[in-house]
Amino acid sequence: MRVTEKGQVTIPKEIRDRLKIGPGSQVEFIPDDKGARLVVVSGNLDDSREDFAAWLKSMSGTFDTGGMTADEFMEWLRGPRDELGPR
C-alpha cells in the first residue's frame, strides 16, 4: 500500500470484506515487533445495528413483570410520583 501525503492508506477490499470494515468502522494500527497490526475497534455500523436487533429479538419475552403494565411496573420500580397526584 502507498501512503498519501495526508498519511492515509487504502485497506484492500478483500481485507475489508473479511473483517467487516465498512463506512463508519473504526480501526487502529498497533505497533508490534514485526511492524504494525490493523485492529478493528468497531465494525460496520450497519452490522452493529443488525447485531443489536438480533440481540433485542433474542431477549423478547424474557422479562416478566408479573402481569403489571409498563406504567405499573415503573411506579413499582421508582415509587409513586407525588407531584402528579392521583391518576
N, C-alpha and C positions, 0 to 999 in steps of 0.2 A: 504494500500500500504506500501511496505517496502522501506525505503530509503537506497540507496547504499552508500558505503564509499565515493564516489565522490559527494554525495548529490543529486543523480538522482532518479527520480520516474518514473514508467510506468503509463501512463494515460490509463485506461481501454478502450478497443475497442469501447464499446457502447457509451462512452462519446466522444471519438474522432470522431466517425461517426456522432453523433448528433450535435456536434459543428463544424463539417467540419475541424477538425485538422488533418493535414497530413504533409508529409515531406516539410520542408521549412516554416511551420507555426511558429508564434511567440506567446508565452503565457507569462503571468506574474502571480505571486502569490501575491495577495494584502492582507495584514493583516487586520482583522476586529475584532469586539467584540467577535465573536464566534470562531475565529481561523484565517483562510485564505480563500480567494476565488481565483479560477482559472479564469483568464480573457484572452480571445483570443484577442491579439493585431492585428495580421494579419492572415487571414485564409490560407488555402492551396493555394500555388502559382498557381497551375493549375486552381483552381476555379477563382482566380483573373484575370487570362488571359481570361477565358471564360466570366467573367463579363465585362471585358474591350471590348472584341469582341462584346458582345451583345450591350453594350452602343454605340460603334462605328457604328454598323449596324443601331441602332435606330436614330443616328444623320445623316445618309446618306440622302443627298438631302435637308438638312435644311439650307445650306449656299448658298446664291445667290450672285454670283459675277457680276451680270448684264451682262452676256454674255462674260465677259473677260476670256482670257486664264489664266492659272496659272502664266505665265511669266508677262502678262499684269497686273494682279492683284498685283503681288509682286512689280512691278515698281510703280504702283499707290500707294501702301502702303508705300514703302521705299523711293520713289523718283528715278529719273534716276541715273544710275551708270556711272558717268562721266569717270571713269578710263577705262571703256571698250570701249568707243567710240560708234559710231552708229552701229546698227546691220544690 
